[in-house]
Amino acid sequence: MHIAVVGLSHRTAPVEVREKLSIPEQTMEESLHNLRNHEQVLEASILSTCNRLEIYTLVRNPDLGIAAVRDFLSGHSGLESRDLSPHLFTYHHDEAIAHLMRVTAGLDSLVLGEGQILSQVKKMMRLGQEHKSIGPILNRLLTQAVSTGKRVRSETNLSTGAVSVSSAAVELAQLKLGQSRGQDALVTLETEQIAVVGAGRMSRLLLQHLQAKGASGVVLLNRTIERASALATDFPNLPIQCRGLDDLDQCLSTCSLVFTSTAVDDPIIDANRLNALNRRSSLRLVDIGVPRNIASDVRDVSGVESHDVDDLQEVVERNQEARQQVAREAEGLLLEEGRLFLEWWDSLEAVPTINRLRASLEEIRVEELTKALSRMGPDFSARERKVVEALTKGMINKILHTPVTQLRSPQQRSERQQALQVVEKIFDLESGAAAQD
Ligand SMILES: NC(=O)c1ccc[n+]([C@@H]2O[C@H](COP(=O)([O-])OP(=O)(O)OC[C@H]3O[C@@H](n4cnc5c(N)ncnc54)[C@H](OP(=O)(O)O)[C@@H]3O)[C@@H](O)[C@H]2O)c1
């Protein structure tokens, strides 16, 4: 058995490729079942976020199992394998475990240390459990990754400053506005006419950062207006007008800065839509949706500046240096957690031998006990039989305790394999192996 991860991220693929691989929650069950139906794939879980699509898996054979996952990705995205392959990474075993730990801690995120990834890894675990695509190995690995993510956030300063894709989006808007005025600095948003499209988690964070950066008011548009109204009540100090998506054209005509963060499959704003409007002279669009909410052709529309999630790199790089130092501190913690998982994994190697040893001693116990009881005859009461039965079981458990603990304890793989061979040999376990496993 072999643990591996196959996937792509903002480091290996642009947003136009990532959006083709995104798997929404509604179709996750089907995707997990498709993967698990392959005879090479023993366990599988999918992490689908705006910046990555990663498949963590336990496979029988590394080459065949990984080929199955790659085929799945190619089929799902509709991309030919030759077009997709240059964007894919594959990590095996200890590297896959280390990668998951880094991802969960936010060290592989576009915005270093952002907090959303931890809940996304929790969600991947929950969906894997609900749809029964993960078993004991990935369950243990994901549980350990989540607790590592929590440790990093509570034991280091990585998450201070409430960083997120949304905060980077607001900073990008400030930076670009500054640059358009000839300043290389973040400017206040006080005079901008701002709209936010979407009222989910990322929009909540957008509102928080817009408020913090001086926005004097926001138009909040959402498919479900009630959800926008509920969100607005959490910002009593920020004037928010809530509207339905029917008012999108009007907002695009009057606003100067529009953020989009809805979970749509296809763009809701494109060049045709903008060209049909009687717009004010300049409009800046910042889209953090993946799949993108704004089509790339809007970049050709005069008076429109448009940015997508990949453009956030520019502001992110400005802030990374201080966080990199904290990230280095977190790496030690990740190594420790990765090692703990590997020790547990290695200890599993001893399980078949331990099971055979137990079964062999149990067979002897039952055989000898049956003989002894038959010699005792009918005078031996049921209570006395129970006492003798418990006595023999207790003796076997005591005898096994130390060797079983030793075989399971953390040690070099070669040492464990040597010890397992000795146990197999001296108790003659190999001959009955197939029957006992
Ligand atoms: N979560 C993250 O860490 C993260 C980071 C960066 C970017 N993103 C991207 O940001 C976007 C929003 O993410 P989120 O986490 O905020 O999602 P969310 O909390 O699930 O909210 C989804 C939003 O999208 C709207 N929506 C869904 N389907 C729609 C449709 N067919 N037409 C119109 N509106 C629709 C929902 O409107 P209703 O209220 O009417 O359902 C809601 O406003 C996604 O594209 C995601 O990939 C997320």
PDBQT file of the ligand as one rigid body, heavy atoms in Angstrom, charges set to zero:
ROOT
HETATM    1  N1  LIG A 501     -13.388  29.948   0.651  1.00  0.00    +0.000 N 
HETATM    2  C1  LIG A 501     -12.178  30.355   0.286  1.00  0.00    +0.000 C 
HETATM    3  O1  LIG A 501     -11.173  30.234   1.005  1.00  0.00    +0.000 OA
HETATM    4  C2  LIG A 501     -11.984  31.023  -1.039  1.00  0.00    +0.000 A 
HETATM    5  C3  LIG A 501     -10.797  31.696  -1.284  1.00  0.00    +0.000 A 
HETATM    6  C4  LIG A 501     -10.638  32.357  -2.474  1.00  0.00    +0.000 A 
HETATM    7  C5  LIG A 501     -11.632  32.344  -3.414  1.00  0.00    +0.000 A 
HETATM    8  N2  LIG A 501     -12.759  31.648  -3.174  1.00  0.00    +0.000 N 
HETATM    9  C6  LIG A 501     -13.757  31.649  -4.221  1.00  0.00    +0.000 C 
HETATM   10  O2  LIG A 501     -14.738  32.629  -3.879  1.00  0.00    +0.000 OA
HETATM   11  C7  LIG A 501     -16.017  32.201  -4.335  1.00  0.00    +0.000 C 
HETATM   12  C8  LIG A 501     -16.981  32.227  -3.159  1.00  0.00    +0.000 C 
HETATM   13  O3  LIG A 501     -16.475  31.363  -2.167  1.00  0.00    +0.000 OA
HETATM   14  P1  LIG A 501     -17.156  31.322  -0.707  1.00  0.00    +0.000 P 
HETATM   15  O4  LIG A 501     -16.276  30.448   0.105  1.00  0.00    +0.000 OA
HETATM   16  O5  LIG A 501     -17.468  32.698  -0.250  1.00  0.00    +0.000 OA
HETATM   17  O6  LIG A 501     -18.518  30.554  -1.076  1.00  0.00    +0.000 OA
HETATM   18  P2  LIG A 501     -19.872  30.421  -0.218  1.00  0.00    +0.000 P 
HETATM   19  O7  LIG A 501     -19.685  30.867   1.181  1.00  0.00    +0.000 OA
HETATM   20  O8  LIG A 501     -20.381  29.059  -0.498  1.00  0.00    +0.000 OA
HETATM   21  O9  LIG A 501     -20.852  31.461  -0.939  1.00  0.00    +0.000 OA
HETATM   22  C9  LIG A 501     -21.255  31.232  -2.252  1.00  0.00    +0.000 C 
HETATM   23  C10 LIG A 501     -21.810  32.518  -2.860  1.00  0.00    +0.000 C 
HETATM   24  O10 LIG A 501     -22.001  32.296  -4.255  1.00  0.00    +0.000 OA
HETATM   25  C11 LIG A 501     -23.381  32.535  -4.565  1.00  0.00    +0.000 C 
HETATM   26  N3  LIG A 501     -23.811  31.607  -5.609  1.00  0.00    +0.000 N 
HETATM   27  C12 LIG A 501     -23.668  30.260  -5.626  1.00  0.00    +0.000 A 
HETATM   28  N4  LIG A 501     -24.172  29.768  -6.779  1.00  0.00    +0.000 NA
HETATM   29  C13 LIG A 501     -24.657  30.814  -7.484  1.00  0.00    +0.000 A 
HETATM   30  C14 LIG A 501     -25.291  30.953  -8.750  1.00  0.00    +0.000 A 
HETATM   31  N5  LIG A 501     -25.524  29.891  -9.518  1.00  0.00    +0.000 N 
HETATM   32  N6  LIG A 501     -25.620  32.191  -9.173  1.00  0.00    +0.000 NA
HETATM   33  C15 LIG A 501     -25.380  33.269  -8.409  1.00  0.00    +0.000 A 
HETATM   34  N7  LIG A 501     -24.794  33.221  -7.201  1.00  0.00    +0.000 NA
HETATM   35  C16 LIG A 501     -24.422  32.003  -6.746  1.00  0.00    +0.000 A 
HETATM   36  C17 LIG A 501     -24.134  32.289  -3.274  1.00  0.00    +0.000 C 
HETATM   37  O11 LIG A 501     -25.365  32.938  -3.335  1.00  0.00    +0.000 OA
HETATM   38  P3  LIG A 501     -26.620  32.455  -2.418  1.00  0.00    +0.000 P 
HETATM   39  O12 LIG A 501     -26.403  33.095  -1.075  1.00  0.00    +0.000 OA
HETATM   40  O13 LIG A 501     -27.797  32.950  -3.147  1.00  0.00    +0.000 OA
HETATM   41  O14 LIG A 501     -26.530  30.944  -2.361  1.00  0.00    +0.000 OA
HETATM   42  C18 LIG A 501     -23.153  32.921  -2.280  1.00  0.00    +0.000 C 
HETATM   43  O15 LIG A 501     -23.248  34.312  -2.312  1.00  0.00    +0.000 OA
HETATM   44  C19 LIG A 501     -15.828  30.820  -4.943  1.00  0.00    +0.000 C 
HETATM   45  O16 LIG A 501     -15.668  30.935  -6.342  1.00  0.00    +0.000 OA
HETATM   46  C20 LIG A 501     -14.513  30.332  -4.351  1.00  0.00    +0.000 C 
HETATM   47  O17 LIG A 501     -13.823  29.455  -5.186  1.00  0.00    +0.000 OA
HETATM   48  C21 LIG A 501     -12.989  31.027  -1.990  1.00  0.00    +0.000 A 
ENDROOT
TORSDOF 0
